Each structure stands twice: as structure tokens, then as C-alpha cells.
Amino acid sequence: MILSIESSCDDSSIAITRISDKKLMFHKKISQELEHSQYGGVVPELAARLHVEALPRILEEAKEYFCNLKAVAVTNEPGLSVTLVEGITMGKAIAIALDIPLMAINHLKGHIYSLFVEKDVKFPLGALLVSGGHTQVLSVKGYKDIKVLASTLDDSFGESYDKVAKMMDLGYPGGPIVEKMAREGDENRFKFTVPLKHSSRLAFSCSGLKNQVRLKILSLKDITEQDKKDISASFQKIITEHILQKTRKLFKKHKFKYFAIVGGASSNLYLRQKVQDLCDEYETKLLLSDMEYCLDNAAMIGRASIEGYHIKDFVKIGAVPMNPRASIN
């Protein structure tokens, strides 16, 4: 079995995955949303302290599997440096104590493998990765063969939702709140413009749309609850249209048999339906993670680590590479 650790941001998670059949033997996650909500976003130093408390508690529950461990896998990039180091330190300690190899897993690669928790992989595939820090379309042919086809020039899809929520004092985490508000709003009331609509560039950009929303909120002197719902719906419509316009261009260039949505924001049902419509148009099979594996978790890190274990993709315990701003490459 492989023990995997995830601590890239504000979720403390540990999983145990059986190598032979990919079965998830143990999985637990402790979220820090409540502690960070009063600040309107993640406070890195607070997140690190909470990992110090939560990770050992979860590990204690998984100790019955220690005698069957063949390796330890830990998220090493990208993420918050002060939280990544907590998981890496624990991973090193376990690897040394049990004299087993250590694997360093890219967090974004973990999101790709969230599609295949307790399942066999289906490669090659195209993937839209949408999270609080990234917006990318990827070509995935294997564990070591992942190529970025398009990426954001500035803000990410998930971050934009959170910022729009903050502008309207909706609370944290903002993404799910904006999505919920949008269901009761008029998506055609506010005429926001689609970013890069007339550009042939295969890239995403959300900062301009975010500013459009900010200016509209400022123009409404006494913003009502219905105004907030309509802004949420109008924003969601346009940012999704932007994602689809650029992704459609990639569909025309690449023949995807499988296409997936992964990352924390992949739980957005509006986005899922619109991408499903696009896939239907191109006769492409849409792959989706189970909702419980969309957000950061150790199960996806464990699933990715099985592929790494088979090719002995181990790292030296004394020198685990850590790049908080790493891409998927």
C-alpha cells in the first residue's frame, strides 16, 4: 500500500491506497474553511498551524496499515510553501522511520488522477483544469506525458468566483456561493463582455471580467439580494462562455476521444453541463471526478502515486523539490 499526504493549501488529508487493485483503504480530510472564513480567504500562516494539528491526528487513525506500506507519496508542488512543507516533513519522517521510498507528486497531476480513484486510467484525454490557482487545458497521454495546450494569462476561473463573492460580501469559500446565487438570478440582465472574444490566442483571461463586475457593483448604490443573484448569474454565464469559446478552438484542432474537467472548480454544475454540451457536439466522452474528489484530497495523490510507484519515480529524502508556483510540466 501507499500512504499519501495532501497539504498544498487549507485541506489536511491522508489516504492509504492498495497498489494491486487501486482500492482506497483509508481516506480522511479535515477542512479549514471555518477557521479561514472570518478572514475572507486563506491565511497561509494559520493554515500551516492547523496542518500541524490535523495531520498527526489523521495519521494516528491510519497506523494499522503501516506494516503494509511500500512507499509514501506527498504533494510537493504547487501550493502555499508554508503548508506544503508540513506535508513534506511528515512524508520524510515516515519514509525514514519505515525505511520505504518517498514520492513527490505534483498537485495538478493529482487532480487529473482524481478521475480514476479506484479505477483504471483512460488515456489519452484532454482535460480542462479549473481551480483557485489554475485554468488550463491539458493533453494527457500518460503519467510522464502531459502537455499544456492553453493557460490563463492572469486570474484563474476559481479565483474569479471567490473575488466576485468577496466584492458582494457573500462569504467564503465564494465559488459555491456564487454558483448557488446564480441559480436564482437572471443571467441576461447585466451585459458583461466575453474576454478575448475576438482574439485568436489560445489562452484564458479573467481579470478584465472581474473588473467589469466590480464596476457594476459600484454603480448600484443600494445593491439588493436580487441584484447579487443577477450579477452572479451574469458573471457565471460570461466566464463559462469564455472558457467554452477557447476550449472549442482546441476541440477543432485535437480529436479528443475523452475530455475531462478536473480541479476544485470542476464541481460547478453549470460548467459541467456546458462542457457536456460541447462534448456531445463533438462526439467526445466527458469524464468527471466524483464530487468528493474534486476538491483537494489525498486520495487523488495516492492514485497518481501508484503510476509513479510502478516506474520507481522516487525522490531522495534529503532533497524533495518544492516549487509553490509550479505548473503541470
N, C-alpha and C positions, 0 to 999 in steps of 0.2 A: 504494500500500500504506500501511497504518497501523502504526506501531510502538507497542506498548502495554507499560506498565510496572506491575507489582504489587508493593507493599512495605508492605501495611497491617499485617502482623504479623511472622511468622517465616518467610515464604517469599519468596525473591528470584526474580522471574520476569519474562521479557521475551518478547514474541511479535511476529510480523510477520503481518498478515492482509491478503489481497488484497481490495480494495474490490469489484471487479466480480462476483466469484463466491463471496466469503466464505471462500476457501480459506486454510487455515493454512499459511503458507510456512515459518515457523520458530517453534519454541516450546521454551523451556528453563526449568526451575525448579530452584533449589538450596534444599533444605530445611535448617532449622537444628535439627531435632529432637534430634540427638545432642548438640549443644552445650548445649541447654536442659534435657535430661533429668536431668542431675545436680542441677538446682535444683528439679525437680518442676513446672516451669511456665516460661512465657516471661518472661525478664528483659529489659525494654524497652531498656535502655542497651546490653546485649550484642547484642540483635537489631539495633539501629541500626548498631553497629560491623561486624557481619557483612554487612549490606546494602552498606556502603561497600566491602567487599572483593568481594562476589559480583556485584553489578550491573554494574560495569565489565567483569568477565571475560565475562559473558554477552553484553554489548553488543558486545564485540570479535568474537564469533562471528557476530553479525548484520550486520556492517558492509557485507557485499556487497549488501545490499538498500537501502542509504542513498540511492542515486541514484533509486530509485523511490518514495520516501516522499512522501506528500501531507499527512500530519498525524502528530502524536504524541498518544497518549492515556495518561493516568496516573490511578491511583486516588488520590482526594483525600479521601475520607471513606467510612464511619467507619473507625477503626483506632487504632493507637498513634501519637501525634503525632510521636514521635522517629523512627519508622520511615517514616511517611507522607512526611515531609519529605525523606527520602533519594530516594525515587522522584520526587517533585515537582521537586526540584532538578535531577535528571538530565533529566527531561522538558523543563524550561525551557531547559536548556543545549542540548539537541538542537534544540528549536524555533528558538532564536535562531541557532544555527550553520547550520542548513539553511534558515532563513527559511520555515518552514512553520507552520501554525496548531497550537494546543495545545487539547486537550480534557480536561476534568476529569470523571472517571467515578465515580459512587457505587459503592462496593464491593458493596453489596447488589443493586444493579441488575445488576452484573456476574454475580452468582450466577444471576439469572433468565435471562440470556443464555447461561449455561453449557449450558442445554438445547439451544441452537441453534448451537453451534460447527460451522462448515461446513454449516449447514442453514438453511432458511427458517424464519421465526418462525411460530408458531401462536397467534394471539391472537383473541379474548380467552381468558384462562385464569385459574384460581385457583391459588395456589401456597402451599405450606407451606414457609417458610424456617426451617431449623433449623441453628444454628451455635453456636460458642463464646460468641458475644455476643448472639445474637438468636433469638427464637422468635416468628414472625409468620405470619398467613395474609393473603395479598395478593390483590387483584383487579387483574389486569394487562390493560389494553386496548391499550397501546402504549408507546412509549419515554417519552413525557411524561405518560402516563395510568396511574399506579399508585396504588392506594389500599389503606391498611392496614385490614383487616376485624377483626383481633384481634391482640393482642400480649401479651407476658409482663409481669406486674406486678413481677417480681423477677429470679430467676435464669433463665438460658436452658437449653434442652434439652442442648446440647453441654457447657456449663459444669458441669451437674449430673453428667454422666457422668465428667468429669475429676475433680470433687471426690470422688465416691464412690470412684474409683480411688485417689485420694490417701489417703483415710481407711483404705484397706486395704493401702497401700504396694505398689500394683501396678505403678507406674512411669508414665512419661509418653511420648507422649500417652495419657491414660487411657481415652478413649472406645472406641477399637478393642479395648483390653484387656478392658474390662468386657463388651463385646459378645461377645468370644471366650469369656470365662469363663462367660457366661450360657448358652452352648450346652450346657454340661455340668452345668448347675445345675437345681434344682427350683424353678420359678417360683411354686409354690404353697406353699412351706414357710413363708415369712415374710409375714404378713398386713398389708402396708402399706396405708394408705388412699389413695384417689384424691383429689388436690387439687381443691377447688371442685366436688365431685361434685354437691352439692345447690344450687349457685348457678346462677342463670340468666345470670350475667355472661359475656359472650363475651371471655374473657381466660384467659391461662395463668399458673400459679404453680408453681414447683418448689422453693422454699426450705423449705416445710414437709416435703415428702417427703424432701428431703436430710437434714433434721434427724431424721426417723424412722429413716433408715438409720444415721446417726451414733449414735443411742441404742441401736439394736440391736447395732451393733458393740461398743459399750462394755459391753453386757450379756453378751457372750460372753467369758468370762475367757480361755480359750485357743482363739482362733479358728483353725480348721483350713482347709486348702485347699478342702475341700468346702463349708465354711461360706461362704467367699468366693464360690464359684461359685453357691451358692444365693441369697446376698444379691444378687449381680449379676443373676441371673435374675429374682428377685422385684422388684427395683428397676426393671429394664427393662420388665417386664410392666406395672407400675403407671404409670410415666411415659408409656409408649406409650398405655395405656388413657386417660389424662388428655388427651393430645393428640387422640386419636380422638373422645372424647366431645364436646369443644368443636368440633372440625372437623365432626363430624356435624351439629351445630346449624347451622353455616354452609351445609352441603350442603342442608339443608331450606329455607334462606332464598334460596339462589342456585342457579340452574340452570347448573352448570359443564359445558360440553362437554369441556373439557380441564382436568385438575388435575395439578399438578407438585409434586415435593419437590426443593428446592434448598438449597444451603448445605453447609458442611463435614460436618455430621452426616447429610446425606442419603444417605451411603454405607452407613448402618446397614441391614442386610438384614432384620432383624426389623421395623423400622419400615416399610420398603418393602413387605413382604408384607401388613402390617396395613392400610396405606393402599390397597394394591391391592384388598384385600377390600372396603373401603369404596367404592372407585370402581366395582367390579363391581356392588355392590348398587344404586348409583345410575346405572348405565349411563354412566359417565364414563370417558374415556380418560386413563390415567395416563401422564404424561411424566416421564422420568428423564434426568439427565445421565449421560454416560459416566463411569465411576468415576474416570478420570484428571482430570476437570474438576470433581469435587465439591468438593475442597479448593481453597484459594486458588491462583489461577493467572492469568497474563496473557492466556491465550487467551480467557477469558470477557470480560475487559476489552476486548480487541480486537474481539470480536464485537459487544459493546454499542456500541463506538465507531463502527462502520460506520453504525448507525442515526443516531448523533449527527452524523456527517460529512455525511450527506445533507441534514440540516436546518441545517447550519452552526452547530452548538451548540458554538462555540468560546469560550475564555476569554482574557482579557488576560494575557499572560505575566507581567507585573509584579504581578498580584494574583489568584493562584489561591485560591479559597475552600477552607478546610480546617476541618472540624468532626469531631474524633475520635469524638464521640458522636451523630453524625447518624443519622437514620432513613432509610427509603427515600424519603420525601417530598422 
